[in-house]
């Protein structure tokens, strides 16, 4: 077509809607590349074109402390008509021509944390992540260190109420005469986990005639935790275990068991709200000297706990348990013994 029309909208062809290649100056004549219609484009004065977008910040409390990738969708307040959850994610995508706005797709992440057996689109199991967060609910920190002939556990002891008898509050448990552990997290979950470990160890000795090795007990508890992440009959337990023992073949051993069902042997490990600071301190010290004597292992555990908390702890606010080559039975240190090691640390500094 060679007929010349006056364009109503100088950006688009009035016949086929194609975007016009605008000339650098107006008024001018422009031909549509699709239908060849010629349009007369007028000059626009005092004409403001703008586009406003509202950017939503991520406000879900459940994602605090979790590193987010740049591609993660934004989260907004929106009630799902199916599940009733009040959080939803949205993403935008250019699915139409450039002159049209982006298409917004809305999805709810809530549906993926309603069941333990469902993966989110990002490959996450939210209920297991919530179990890891529950470990910090008691605001306690525990440290375990393996020496040359000693395994030691040091953990905070906090009595929440003045009416509670202090001797009945503990995070340290004896699983067998030669295996002990510290359980950090939800107290009922921790006690259930301890009872299950004691039952598994007793069953092993009844069937085999000798005490269950610490590594096999840690593996058994990890397998049970991993089973809970697959089966909807029971939720993941919100606690973590650190086991210590003296093995006849491997010597002193320390194992960590987490709610996801993963266990590993450790030279030094920390669990709880201050575990990052304590682990960093242990890495620096053990890198310099790994073969620690019994007293050095106990003092390193106490020093790591003090450094991570940022305060000078008192003997009555701590529980310390050890297993040595000379005494393979799991035992707790008395208040006087703990105070002696604290004084040794203070004098050394």
C-alpha positions in Angstrom: 0.0 0.0 0.0 1.2 3.5 -0.8 -1.7 5.4 0.8 -0.5 7.8 3.4 -2.4 7.9 6.8 -1.9 10.0 9.9 -0.9 7.7 12.7 -3.0 8.0 15.8 -0.2 6.3 17.9 3.2 7.1 16.5 4.7 3.9 18.0 2.5 1.3 16.2 1.0 0.7 12.8 -2.7 1.5 12.9 -3.5 -1.3 10.5 -1.6 -4.4 11.6 -0.2 -3.2 15.0 3.4 -3.7 14.2 6.0 -1.5 16.0 7.1 1.3 13.7 10.7 2.2 13.2 10.5 5.8 14.2 12.6 8.4 12.4 15.1 10.5 14.3 13.1 13.7 13.6 9.4 14.4 13.2 7.1 15.2 11.4 8.0 12.5 8.9 6.6 9.6 6.9 7.2 6.0 8.1 6.5 2.7 6.2 5.3 -0.4 8.1 7.7 -3.3 7.4 4.8 -5.8 7.5 1.9 -4.3 5.5 3.9 -1.5 3.8 1.3 1.1 4.9 2.8 4.6 5.0 2.1 6.6 8.1 2.6 10.3 8.8 4.1 10.7 12.2 3.6 14.0 14.0 5.9 15.5 16.5 5.0 15.0 20.2 5.6 17.8 22.7 5.3 17.7 26.5 4.4 14.0 26.3 5.7 12.0 29.3 5.8 8.2 29.1 6.6 6.3 32.3 6.3 2.8 33.7 5.9 2.1 37.4 6.8 -1.3 39.0 6.4 -2.1 42.7 9.3 -4.2 44.0 8.4 -6.6 46.9 11.0 -7.5 49.5 11.4 -11.0 50.8 9.6 -11.0 54.1 9.2 -14.7 55.0 10.6 -15.3 58.4 11.3 -19.0 57.6 14.1 -17.9 55.2 16.1 -15.9 57.7 19.7 -17.1 57.8 19.4 -19.1 54.5 21.5 -17.8 51.7 19.4 -16.8 48.7 20.3 -16.9 45.1 19.6 -14.0 42.8 17.2 -16.1 40.8 14.9 -16.9 43.8 11.4 -15.6 43.3 10.0 -12.8 45.4 7.7 -13.4 48.3 4.5 -11.4 48.9 1.5 -11.5 51.2 -1.2 -13.5 49.5 -3.7 -16.0 50.9 -3.8 -19.2 48.9 -7.4 -20.3 48.1 -6.4 -24.0 48.3 -4.2 -24.4 51.4 -4.9 -21.1 53.2 -1.2 -20.2 53.5 -0.6 -16.4 53.6 2.7 -16.4 51.7 3.2 -16.6 47.9 6.0 -16.3 45.4 5.8 -14.5 42.1 8.0 -14.3 39.1 7.8 -12.2 35.8 8.6 -13.4 32.3 8.3 -11.7 28.9 6.0 -14.1 27.1 4.5 -11.6 24.6 5.8 -9.0 22.2 8.1 -6.3 23.5 5.3 -3.7 23.6 3.3 -5.8 26.0 3.9 -6.0 29.7 5.5 -9.0 31.4 3.5 -11.9 32.5 3.4 -12.5 36.3 3.1 -16.1 37.5 2.3 -16.6 41.1 3.0 -19.7 43.2 2.9 -20.6 46.8 5.9 -22.2 48.6 3.6 -23.2 51.4 2.5 -26.4 49.7 6.0 -27.8 49.8 6.3 -27.6 53.6 3.0 -29.2 54.5 4.4 -32.7 54.1 7.8 -34.2 54.9 8.0 -36.2 51.7 7.6 -33.3 49.2 10.5 -31.5 47.5 10.2 -27.9 46.5 10.9 -26.8 42.9 14.4 -25.7 44.2 15.1 -29.3 45.5 14.6 -28.4 49.2 12.8 -30.3 51.9 11.5 -27.5 54.1 10.6 -29.7 57.1 14.2 -30.9 57.4 15.4 -27.3 57.3 12.9 -26.4 60.1 14.3 -29.3 62.1 17.8 -27.8 61.8 16.4 -24.4 63.0 14.8 -26.2 66.0 18.3 -27.2 67.2 18.9 -23.6 68.2 15.6 -23.2 70.0 17.1 -23.9 73.5 19.8 -21.3 72.9 22.5 -23.7 74.0 26.0 -24.6 72.5 27.9 -27.8 72.9 31.6 -28.5 71.9 33.3 -31.9 71.6 37.0 -32.5 71.1 39.0 -35.6 70.3 42.5 -35.8 71.8 45.3 -38.4 71.7 43.7 -40.6 74.3 40.6 -38.6 75.4 37.2 -37.7 74.1 35.5 -34.7 75.8 32.2 -32.9 75.7 31.5 -29.5 77.1 28.1 -27.9 77.0 26.2 -25.0 78.6 23.8 -25.7 81.4 20.9 -23.3 81.7 18.3 -23.6 84.4 15.2 -21.7 83.1 13.5 -21.2 86.4 14.7 -20.7 90.0 12.1 -23.2 91.2 13.6 -26.0 89.2 16.2 -28.3 90.8 19.4 -27.7 88.9 20.5 -31.4 89.1 17.5 -32.5 87.1 18.5 -30.2 84.1 21.0 -31.8 81.8 21.9 -32.2 78.1 24.5 -34.9 78.7 23.3 -38.6 78.6 24.9 -42.0 79.0 23.8 -44.4 76.2 26.0 -47.3 77.3 28.6 -47.7 80.0 31.2 -46.7 77.4 29.3 -44.3 75.1 27.9 -40.9 76.1 26.3 -38.1 74.1 25.0 -34.6 74.3 21.7 -33.8 72.7 21.0 -30.2 71.7 17.6 -29.0 70.5 14.0 -29.5 71.5 14.1 -31.3 74.9 11.3 -33.8 74.3 12.8 -34.7 70.9 16.3 -35.1 72.5 15.0 -37.4 75.2 13.1 -39.5 72.7 16.3 -39.8 70.6 18.4 -40.7 73.6 15.9 -43.4 74.7 15.9 -44.8 71.1 19.7 -44.9 71.1 19.8 -46.7 74.5 17.3 -49.2 73.2 19.3 -49.9 70.0 22.5 -50.3 72.0 20.9 -52.7 74.5 19.3 -54.7 71.7 22.7 -55.0 70.0 24.4 -56.3 73.2 21.6 -58.8 73.8 21.9 -60.2 70.3 25.7 -60.1 69.9 27.0 -60.4 73.5 29.2 -57.3 73.5 28.8 -53.5 73.6 27.7 -51.8 70.4 30.6 -49.7 68.8 30.0 -46.0 68.8 30.3 -45.7 65.0 27.6 -48.3 64.5 25.3 -46.7 67.0 25.8 -43.3 65.3 25.1 -44.9 61.9 22.0 -46.5 63.2 20.6 -43.3 64.6 21.4 -41.5 61.4 19.6 -44.1 59.4 16.5 -43.7 61.6 16.7 -39.9 61.1 17.0 -40.3 57.4 14.0 -42.7 57.4 11.9 -40.0 59.1 12.6 -37.6 56.1 11.0 -40.1 53.7 8.1 -41.4 55.6 5.1 -39.2 56.5 4.2 -41.2 59.6 6.7 -39.2 61.8 8.3 -35.8 61.5 12.0 -35.1 61.7 13.4 -34.7 65.2 14.5 -31.2 66.1 17.8 -32.2 67.8 21.4 -33.1 67.0 23.6 -35.6 68.8 27.3 -35.7 69.5 28.5 -39.1 70.7 31.9 -39.8 72.3 33.6 -43.1 73.2 36.9 -44.9 73.3 37.1 -47.6 70.7 39.4 -50.6 71.1 40.6 -50.2 67.5 40.3 -46.5 66.7 40.9 -45.0 70.1 38.9 -41.9 71.1 36.1 -41.1 68.7 33.6 -38.3 68.3 30.6 -38.5 66.0 27.9 -36.0 65.0 24.4 -37.0 64.0 22.0 -34.4 62.4 18.3 -34.5 61.7 18.8 -35.1 58.0 20.3 -38.5 58.7 24.0 -37.6 58.1 26.7 -38.7 60.5 30.5 -38.2 60.4 33.5 -38.7 62.7 35.0 -35.4 63.9 38.3 -34.2 65.4 36.4 -31.3 66.9 32.8 -30.2 66.5 30.2 -27.8 67.8 26.4 -27.8 67.8 24.0 -25.1 68.8 23.3 -21.4 68.4 27.0 -20.4 68.5 28.4 -23.3 66.5 29.9 -21.2 63.7 32.1 -19.2 66.1 33.1 -22.3 68.1 33.8 -24.4 65.0 36.0 -21.6 63.6 38.0 -21.5 66.9 38.4 -25.2 66.9 39.7 -25.3 63.3 42.4 -22.8 64.1 43.6 -24.6 67.3 43.5 -28.1 66.0 45.3 -27.1 62.8 48.2 -26.0 65.0 48.1 -29.1 67.2 46.0 -32.2 66.7 47.5 -34.6 69.2 46.1 -33.2 72.4 46.6 -34.7 75.9 43.6 -35.2 78.2 43.9 -31.9 80.0 44.6 -30.0 76.7 41.5 -31.5 75.1 39.3 -30.5 78.1 40.7 -27.0 78.2 40.3 -26.6 74.4 36.7 -27.5 74.6 36.1 -25.1 77.5 38.1 -22.3 75.7 36.1 -22.8 72.5 32.9 -22.6 74.4 34.0 -19.4 76.2 35.2 -17.8 73.0 32.0 -18.5 71.1 29.8 -17.2 73.9 32.0 -14.1 74.5 31.8 -14.4 78.3 33.7 -16.0 81.1 31.7 -19.1 82.0 31.4 -20.5 85.5 31.7 -24.1 86.5 28.1 -24.3 87.7 26.9 -23.2 84.2 28.8 -26.0 82.4 28.6 -29.8 82.0 31.8 -31.6 81.0 32.0 -35.3 80.3 35.1 -37.3 79.3 36.1 -40.8 78.2 39.8 -41.7 78.5 42.1 -44.6 77.6 42.6 -45.3 81.3 38.9 -45.0 82.2 36.8 -46.1 79.2 33.5 -45.5 81.1 31.6 -42.4 80.4 31.8 -40.0 83.4 31.1 -36.4 84.2 33.6 -34.0 85.8 32.7 -32.5 89.2 32.3 -28.8 89.7 35.7 -28.6 91.4 37.4 -30.3 88.4 35.8 -28.0 85.9 36.8 -25.0 88.0 40.4 -26.2 88.0 40.5 -26.3 84.2 38.9 -22.9 84.0 41.6 -21.5 86.3 44.3 -23.1 84.1 42.8 -21.3 81.1 42.7 -18.0 82.9 46.3 -18.3 84.2 47.5 -19.2 80.7 45.9 -16.2 79.2 
